[in-house]
Amino acid sequence: MINVLVADDELPAVEELAFLLGRDERIGAIHRASSGAEALRTLEAEDIDAVFLDIHMPALSGLDIARVISRSPKPPAVVFVTADEDCALEAFELAAVDYLLKPVRAERLARSIGRISELIREGAPAPEMITVDLGGTTKMIRRDDVTYVQAQGDYARLHTADASYLIRVPLADLEQQWADAGFLRIHRSYLIALNHVGHLKLAAARPSVTVAGAELPISRRHLPPVREKLGATRIRPQA
């Protein structure tokens, strides 16, 4: 069970997030704080696994609290909760596990809890972050949120469950850089994240793979390495 602390200077926001957290069976004790000072006192007195911090609290902000937490020998996981994305870059420089936008959606919160659970269980490293531009705003996204990448000339479009982002990097470069992170080239126009693969049609006249609900073609040239890669993950009976 994951013991959490919710810190926000707006009481309705605290109660709403605590309610959503309480519906998840992975969550244990839920502590509440309405100021940065109260959050720090709770962290000293209680056994906290994860902290959900509002960034824009008066006096001690969520970022201030995260800096204090980072100096702890065994810091809890930090998730920032905010109404904007202005501090996303600084948040991830503080090794935040996630960055949630208000109003927090239940399915998005569940993904954060899953990441916290994985971090606690496996001691996973901080997520690889990618800087993207969206409407003149710099945004940070997690690489493991990328389901597939689509070539668009000298650019590449990163697709996630929530949106897509155009970056000034050729697909061929990403193929090389992200190979060890579980990404596989299936077509001259597509690079997929293996952990987001749903359905496969390798024996069909037109082989394809479904990734996050999108059916993508597998080219004849890339079919053998795709077979080999996915065949290595197949469970076989012992000899």
C-alpha positions as CSV (number, residue, x, y, z in Angstrom):
1,M,0.0,0.0,0.0
2,I,1.2,3.5,-0.9
3,N,0.9,6.1,1.9
4,V,0.5,9.6,0.4
5,L,0.4,13.2,1.3
6,V,-1.7,15.7,-0.6
7,A,-0.6,19.4,-0.2
8,D,-2.6,22.3,-1.6
9,D,-3.6,25.7,-0.1
10,E,-7.1,25.3,-1.5
11,L,-9.0,22.9,0.7
12,P,-11.5,21.8,-2.0
13,A,-8.6,20.8,-4.2
14,V,-7.1,18.7,-1.3
15,E,-10.4,16.9,-0.7
16,E,-11.1,16.3,-4.4
17,L,-7.6,14.7,-5.0
18,A,-7.9,12.8,-1.7
19,F,-11.2,11.4,-2.8
20,L,-9.8,10.2,-6.2
21,L,-6.8,8.7,-4.5
22,G,-9.0,6.9,-2.0
23,R,-10.8,5.1,-4.8
24,D,-7.5,3.3,-5.9
25,E,-6.9,0.1,-4.0
26,R,-3.1,0.7,-4.2
27,I,-3.4,3.7,-1.9
28,G,-3.1,3.3,1.9
29,A,-3.1,6.2,4.3
30,I,-4.0,9.6,2.9
31,H,-2.6,12.6,4.8
32,R,-3.6,16.2,4.0
33,A,-1.8,19.6,4.3
34,S,-3.1,23.0,3.4
35,S,0.3,24.8,3.4
36,G,3.9,24.1,2.7
37,A,4.9,24.3,6.4
38,E,2.2,21.8,7.3
39,A,3.4,19.5,4.6
40,L,6.9,19.5,5.9
41,R,5.7,18.8,9.5
42,T,3.6,15.8,8.2
43,L,6.6,14.5,6.3
44,E,8.7,14.5,9.5
45,A,6.0,12.9,11.5
46,E,4.6,10.3,9.2
47,D,5.8,7.5,6.9
48,I,5.0,8.9,3.4
49,D,5.8,7.1,0.2
50,A,4.5,9.8,-2.3
51,V,3.7,13.5,-2.1
52,F,1.2,15.2,-4.4
53,L,2.2,18.9,-4.3
54,D,0.4,21.9,-5.6
55,I,3.1,24.1,-7.1
56,H,1.7,27.6,-6.4
57,M,1.3,27.6,-2.7
58,P,2.1,30.8,-0.8
59,A,5.2,31.1,1.4
60,L,6.6,27.6,0.7
61,S,5.7,26.5,-2.9
62,G,5.6,22.9,-4.1
63,L,8.9,23.4,-5.7
64,D,10.4,24.6,-2.4
65,I,9.1,21.5,-0.6
66,A,10.5,19.3,-3.4
67,R,13.9,20.8,-2.9
68,V,13.8,20.0,0.8
69,I,12.6,16.5,0.1
70,S,15.4,15.9,-2.4
71,R,18.0,16.3,0.4
72,S,16.4,13.4,2.3
73,P,18.3,10.1,2.4
74,K,15.1,8.3,1.4
75,P,12.9,10.9,-0.3
76,P,9.3,10.0,-1.2
77,A,8.1,10.1,-4.8
78,V,7.0,13.6,-5.9
79,V,4.1,14.4,-8.2
80,F,3.3,18.0,-8.9
81,V,-0.3,19.1,-9.4
82,T,-1.0,22.5,-11.0
83,A,-3.3,24.4,-13.2
84,D,-0.6,25.3,-15.7
85,E,2.6,24.0,-17.3
86,D,4.9,26.9,-16.7
87,C,7.1,25.1,-14.2
88,A,7.2,21.7,-15.9
89,L,10.9,22.0,-16.8
90,E,12.0,22.9,-13.3
91,A,9.7,20.2,-11.9
92,F,11.4,17.4,-13.8
93,E,14.8,18.8,-13.0
94,L,13.8,18.0,-9.4
95,A,13.2,14.4,-10.4
96,A,9.4,14.5,-10.2
97,V,7.7,11.2,-11.0
98,D,4.9,13.0,-12.7
99,Y,3.2,16.4,-13.4
100,L,-0.6,16.5,-13.3
101,L,-2.7,19.3,-14.6
102,K,-5.9,20.4,-12.8
103,P,-8.6,19.3,-12.9
104,V,-7.0,15.9,-12.3
105,R,-8.7,13.1,-14.3
106,A,-9.1,9.7,-12.6
107,E,-7.5,7.7,-15.5
108,R,-4.5,10.1,-15.5
109,L,-4.1,9.8,-11.8
110,A,-4.2,6.0,-12.1
111,R,-1.2,6.2,-14.4
112,S,0.7,8.3,-11.9
113,I,-0.1,5.8,-9.1
114,G,1.2,3.0,-11.4
115,R,4.5,4.9,-11.9
116,I,4.8,5.4,-8.1
117,S,4.1,1.7,-7.5
118,E,6.8,0.7,-10.1
119,L,9.3,3.1,-8.6
120,I,8.8,1.7,-5.1
121,R,8.7,-1.9,-6.2
122,E,11.7,-1.9,-8.6
123,G,13.6,1.2,-7.7
124,A,13.2,2.4,-11.3
125,P,15.3,5.4,-12.3
126,A,13.9,8.8,-13.0
127,P,11.9,8.9,-16.3
128,E,13.6,10.1,-19.5
129,M,12.0,13.4,-20.3
130,I,11.6,15.1,-23.7
131,T,11.2,18.8,-24.3
132,V,8.6,19.7,-27.0
133,D,7.1,22.9,-28.2
134,L,3.4,23.3,-28.3
135,G,1.8,26.6,-29.3
136,G,4.8,28.7,-28.2
137,T,5.0,26.9,-24.8
138,T,7.8,24.5,-23.8
139,K,6.3,21.3,-22.5
140,M,8.0,18.3,-20.9
141,I,6.7,14.8,-21.7
142,R,7.9,11.4,-20.6
143,R,9.5,9.2,-23.2
144,D,7.6,6.2,-21.9
145,D,4.3,8.0,-22.7
146,V,5.2,8.0,-26.4
147,T,3.2,5.2,-28.1
148,Y,4.6,5.6,-31.6
149,V,6.5,8.1,-33.8
150,Q,5.6,9.1,-37.3
151,A,8.0,10.5,-39.8
152,Q,7.2,13.9,-41.3
153,G,10.0,14.9,-43.6
154,D,13.0,16.0,-41.5
155,Y,10.7,16.1,-38.5
156,A,9.1,13.4,-36.3
157,R,5.7,13.5,-34.7
158,L,5.5,11.9,-31.2
159,H,2.1,10.4,-30.4
160,T,0.9,9.9,-26.8
161,A,-2.4,8.9,-25.4
162,D,-3.3,12.6,-25.0
163,A,-1.8,14.5,-27.9
164,S,0.9,14.6,-30.5
165,Y,4.0,16.7,-30.8
166,L,6.3,17.7,-33.7
167,I,10.0,17.7,-33.0
168,R,12.9,18.7,-35.2
169,V,14.6,15.3,-35.2
170,P,14.5,12.8,-38.2
171,L,12.9,9.4,-37.5
172,A,16.2,7.6,-38.4
173,D,18.0,9.4,-35.5
174,L,15.3,8.5,-33.0
175,E,15.5,4.9,-34.3
176,Q,19.1,4.7,-33.2
177,Q,18.8,6.7,-30.0
178,W,15.7,4.9,-28.7
179,A,16.5,1.3,-29.7
180,D,17.6,0.4,-26.2
181,A,14.4,2.0,-24.7
182,G,12.1,-0.5,-26.5
183,F,11.4,1.3,-29.7
184,L,11.3,-0.6,-33.0
185,R,11.2,0.6,-36.6
186,I,8.3,-1.1,-38.5
187,H,8.1,1.1,-41.6
188,R,9.9,3.9,-43.2
189,S,7.3,6.2,-41.6
190,Y,6.8,4.6,-38.2
191,L,8.7,3.8,-35.0
192,I,6.7,2.0,-32.3
193,A,7.1,1.5,-28.5
194,L,6.9,-2.2,-27.9
195,N,5.3,-1.8,-24.5
196,H,2.3,-0.1,-26.1
197,V,1.7,-2.8,-28.7
198,G,-1.8,-4.2,-28.7
199,H,-2.7,-6.5,-31.7
200,L,-0.4,-8.0,-34.4
201,K,-1.2,-9.2,-37.9
202,L,2.1,-10.6,-39.0
203,A,0.8,-13.4,-41.3
204,A,-1.8,-11.3,-43.1
205,A,-1.4,-10.1,-46.7
206,R,-0.9,-6.6,-45.3
207,P,0.9,-7.1,-41.9
208,S,0.1,-4.5,-39.3
209,V,0.4,-3.7,-35.6
210,T,-2.1,-1.9,-33.4
211,V,-0.5,0.6,-31.1
212,A,-2.6,2.6,-28.6
213,G,-5.6,2.1,-30.9
214,A,-3.9,3.1,-34.1
215,E,-3.3,0.4,-36.8
216,L,0.0,0.9,-38.4
217,P,1.5,-0.9,-41.5
218,I,4.6,-3.1,-41.3
219,S,6.6,-2.9,-44.4
220,R,8.0,-5.9,-46.2
221,R,11.5,-4.8,-45.5
222,H,11.0,-4.4,-41.8
223,L,8.8,-7.6,-41.3
224,P,11.7,-10.0,-40.6
225,P,13.2,-7.9,-37.7
226,V,9.7,-7.3,-36.4
227,R,9.1,-11.1,-36.4
228,E,12.4,-11.7,-34.7
229,K,12.0,-9.1,-32.0
230,L,8.4,-10.0,-31.1
231,G,9.2,-13.7,-31.4
232,A,11.8,-13.3,-28.7
233,T,9.0,-12.2,-26.3
234,R,6.8,-15.2,-27.0
235,I,6.3,-17.6,-24.1
236,R,7.2,-21.2,-25.0
237,P,6.9,-24.5,-23.1
238,Q,10.0,-25.9,-21.4
239,A,11.8,-28.6,-23.3
